[in-house]
Amino acid sequence: MNHAGIKNGDTVWVVGLTDKVEIWSKSRWDEFNASLTDSVIAELGRDAEES
C-alpha cells in the first residue's frame, strides 16, 4: 500500500474494469480525476480498445 500512498485509516477508492482492479487513496484519486480532460479520456478509451 506504500506505493499507492495509502496509510492506515485512509479512505480508499476501488476501481476496476473487466479484468483489472486498482486501489487508490482518495486524495490521489481526486487529483487524478481532476486532471482528466476530454482528450485524455478519449486516449484512454483508444488504449482500452487496443487491449
Residue pairs with C-beta under 8 A, 6 or more apart in sequence:
1 7
1 23
4 23
4 24
4 25
4 28
5 25
5 27
5 28
6 12
6 23
6 25
7 25
10 25
10 26
11 25
11 26
12 23
12 24
12 25
12 26
13 23
13 24
13 25
13 26
13 29
14 21
14 22
14 23
14 24
15 21
15 22
15 24
15 29
16 22
17 48
24 32
